[in-house]
Amino acid sequence: MKTMTGVLALVLVVMFSQPVMAVSEDSKNRPWKKFSLHLGAFLSDISSDIRIGSGIGIDVNAEDLLGMDTQTAVFRADGAWRFTQNHRHRLDLSWFAIRRDGNRQILQDFTFERPSDGVEVTIPAGTKVESVFNIDIYKLDYSYSFFQDDRFDLALSLGLFIMPIEFGFTTSGAVNEKVDESITAPLPVIGFRGDFALTPEWFLRMGTEVFYLEIDQFKGSIYNGSVAIEYKPWKHVGIGVGVETFRISLEANGEDYPGIDFKGNLEYTYMGLQLYTKIFF
């Protein structure tokens, strides 16, 4: 906890201290536009494990055990606004949602702790299981460009992931059970962003964000990394392709963290390809 507080304090000091470089009068003529909007498709490869309860139950792999799709294609929207005259202060907002379900006769036993009464229940192999695993990812970032010229824009960021997560399953056969769990996990992140103007038409963009916190009976961590290449053939419209890696890990036993009323473990990982059209001005 002390380490996390120290890092956050350092980021805030850098963000709100005097810029390393003086702001030139021609900032508005630099390639870093005031507004931008990305609209496109996000193709992801997913791995997810969940344990319900704090007992001896095994981690349920949603793809292998429950037959959920490992690959999805969804709509994604990202926007950015440089809200000061020198274009150094920036807000980013992004959203996309992944909806998955499964329906299969499981091939191995698994055990979970029933949330309603804490009783451990074993679902035997051969049971039919219908399942759902949905996640929405909202991300809000503030970043400050501590170095900016005509070719480079380097920034530190503070952000917040808000992720409504829904997981549930219904069994039928030798054992009939129904479980529905929902979590809304607000998790802060600190990060670094770099934008590079390779030519007037080509841009390279990359960034990384991290979070780790351990408090009472809650542990949570996030890693998010991305890199993209953009081509701007028209004055206000461009196209881009990027790769993003994301991993969230939660371990909770109650309400020690805001928005987490959940007992168990959750690990959710994806690597995705983003194809998008960019509108900017």
N, C-alpha and C positions, 0 to 999 in steps of 0.2 A: 504494500500500500504506500509506503514512504517513497519507494522508487518511482511509482506511477505519479505521485504528487510532484516529485522533483522534476520529472520529465515534462509534465504539463506546465509547470512554472517556467521552465526554460523556454518552451515553445512560446508562451505568452510574452515573455520578455523580448524575444527576438521579433515577434510579430509587431509589437507596438513600440519598439525602439525606433530611433531615427534610421532611415534607410542607409545602407552601405554606399549606394551610388546616388548622386543627386539626380532628381527627376528632370529630364530635359523638356524643353518647351514643345518638342514635336512628338510627345507621347501618343497623341491621338493618331499619328501617322504610322505608328509601329504596327506589326501584324497581329497584335493581341487585341481582338475585337471586343466590343462592349457586351454584346449579347450573342449567344449561340444556342442552338437547339439540335440535338441528335435524335433522329427517329429511325428505328430499324429493327432487325431481327437479332436475337441472341440464341445461339446454338450451344447447348451445354451438355457435358458429360458429368453425371452425378453419382456420388456415393454417400449413403446416409445410414447411420446406426443410431438406435435409440434403446434405452433401457427404462422401463417404467417401474418406479418404486426403488427402494434402497435395499431390497433383499438380495437373494442369491440368483435372481433371474439373469439370463444371458442377454447380451446385446443382440437386438433384432436388426439384421441387415435388410433394409426395405427392398433392395433390389434382388438379392439372392434368395431370401426366405419368402418374401411376399410377392415377388414377381412384378415389381414396379419397373417402369421404363428407366433405363440408365441414361438415355439421351432424350432431350426435349428441345423444341424450337418455340420461342415465345417472342412477343413484342416487347421492346424496351425503349424508354424515353429518358434522355439526359438533357439538362439545361445548365447554362452558366451565365452569370451576370457580374461584370466588373463594375461596381457601383460607385467608384470614385473617379475623379478626373484624371488621375495619373494611372488608372487601370491596374493598380497593384493589389487592391482589395477585391476579393472575388467570392461569390457564393455559387455553389453547385448543388443541384438537386437531381436525383435519379430515382427511377422506379421500374421494377418489373416483377412478375409473379410467375411462379412455377407450380402447376397443378398436376398431381399424379394420383393414380389409383391402381390397385392390384386386385386380382381375383384368381386364386389358385388353391389347389390342395397341397398343403405343405408336406415336405418330405422329411422333416425332422421335428422332434419335440422342442418346445421352447417354454420357458417359465417367466411369469411376470407377477408383480405385486399389484393386486386389484386396488385402484385408487380409492374406491369408496370405503373399504374396510381394512385395507392392508393385508388381506389374505393372499398368500402365494398360490397361484393357479398354474398348472402345467397343461399346455395344449399339446395333445399327442399328434405324432405324424399321421397323415391321412385325413386330418380335419380340413374342411373347406374354410378359407379365410378371405373375406373381402376387406380391403384396407384403403385408406386415403392418407396422403401426406402432401400438404399444401404449405407454401411459404411465399409471403410477399416481402420484398426487400425495398425499403425506402432509405435513401441516404441523403443527408444534408451535410455539406462541408463549407467551412469558411477557410480561405487560405490567404496568406499575405506573401507577395513576391518580394523577397529580400534582395534579389538580383534580377534586373530586367534591362535588356537593351534590344536592338533590332533583331538579334538572332536567338537569344536565350531568355527564358522566363522561368526562374527557379523559385519555388515557394514552399513554405511550411504550412501545415493545415491542422485544424481541429474539426472533427466531424462527429456525426451521430448516425448509427444504424438503428432503424426501428423495424423489427421483423415479426409480424404476426405469423405464428407457426401453428398449424393444425395437424394432428396425427390421431388416427383412430382405426379400429378394426372390429369386425364382427365375425364370430366363429359359429359354425353350425356343424353338427355331427355328434360325436361322443360328448363334447363339451360345448355348451352354448354360452358365449360371453360377448359383451359389447363394451368397448373402451373408447372414450373420446377425451383427448387431452389438447389443450390450447395454451399457447404461451405468446406473450407480446414482449419481446426482449429489446429494451432500449440500451444500446451499448455504445459508449463513446470511443473514438479512435483518434490517434495522432498520426500524422503522415508527412510525406514529402511528395511534391509534384514537380516535374520538369517538362517544359514545352520547348521544342527546338525548331526553328525555321531553317530547314535544309536549303530551300530555294524559295522564291516568292510563291510557288505553287505547292510545294511539298513540305509537310510538317510531321515531326515525330513527337509523340506525346507518351509520357510514362508516369507512373505514380505507385506508391505503396502506402498502406495504412496498417496499423497494428493496435491491439488492445489486450491487456491482461489484467485481471483483477481477482483477488481471493479475499473474501470477507465472510466471516462466520462459516456457514455451511454452503456457501456459493463460490463456485469457480467459473470464470468465463474468459474466453480468449477469441480473438478474431485476427485473421491475416487476410489482407486483400491486396493483390498486385495486378497491375495492368500495363500494357504497352499497345500503342496504336500508331498507324501510319495514315495520314490524310492527304488527299489530293484536291486542290482548289482550282478547277478549270474555269469557273464562272465567278463573277464579282461577289455574289452573296450565297452561293451554293457550292458545296463540296461533297465528296464521298470519302468514306473511311472504312478501315478494317482493323480490328483489334483483338487481342487475346487477354482474358482476365482469369485469374485464379482466386478462389475464395474458400476460406475454411472457418467455420465457427464451431466451438466446443463449449458446452455448458454442462455443469454438474451442480445440481441443486437439491435441497432437501427442505423445501418450504418457501417462506417469504422473506428471505434475507436480502433479496435484491429487488428493487422496484420492477413491477411487471412480471415477476417470476413467481408463480404459485404452482410449483411443479416439483415432484420428487422423482429423481432419476438422472440419467445421462443422455445427452444428445450430441452427436457429431454429424456435421453436414458439410460436404465438400463438393465443389464443382470446378471444372475448368471449361471455359466457354469461348466461343468465337463470335464476335460482334460485327455485323455488317450494317452500315448506316448511311443515311443522307444527313449532311450537316447544313443548317441554315444559320447564317451569321450576318451581323451588321453592327 
